């Protein structure tokens, strides 16, 4: 996930300029991006397979 996060927040750069809405939108983007390391699943899909969609919805 660090690699995905660094696409939006480069190392050494301040995150102070981002609003809570910006962070939520970035989070949505990351959660819905298919990853090779997850066999082409998105992080959201992988989480739901392991923990259930109800738990995901409670968290997000």
LINRA-V514895 format. One record per pair of residues at least 12 apart in sequence whose ideal C-beta (glycine too) atoms are under 10 Angstrom apart, sorted by the first residue. I is the first residue (numbers start at 1). GAP is how many residues later the second one is. D is the distance in whole Angstrom. If there is no record, write none. Layout:
BEGIN
i:I gap:GAP d:D
i:I gap:GAP d:D
END
This chain:
BEGIN
i:1 gap:29 d:7
i:1 gap:34 d:9
i:1 gap:36 d:9
i:1 gap:42 d:7
i:3 gap:32 d:9
i:3 gap:34 d:9
i:4 gap:22 d:10
i:4 gap:25 d:9
i:4 gap:26 d:5
i:4 gap:27 d:10
i:4 gap:29 d:7
i:4 gap:31 d:8
i:4 gap:33 d:10
i:4 gap:39 d:8
i:5 gap:21 d:8
i:5 gap:22 d:10
i:5 gap:25 d:7
i:7 gap:19 d:9
i:7 gap:22 d:9
i:7 gap:23 d:8
i:7 gap:26 d:9
i:8 gap:14 d:9
i:8 gap:15 d:9
i:8 gap:17 d:10
i:8 gap:18 d:5
i:8 gap:19 d:9
i:8 gap:21 d:8
i:8 gap:22 d:8
i:9 gap:14 d:10
i:9 gap:17 d:8
i:24 gap:36 d:9
i:27 gap:16 d:10
i:27 gap:33 d:8
i:28 gap:16 d:9
i:28 gap:32 d:8
i:30 gap:12 d:9
i:30 gap:13 d:7
i:30 gap:14 d:9
i:31 gap:12 d:5
i:31 gap:13 d:4
i:31 gap:14 d:9
i:31 gap:15 d:10
i:31 gap:16 d:8
i:31 gap:25 d:9
i:31 gap:29 d:8
i:32 gap:12 d:6
i:32 gap:13 d:9
i:44 gap:12 d:7
i:44 gap:16 d:8
i:47 gap:12 d:9
i:47 gap:13 d:9
END
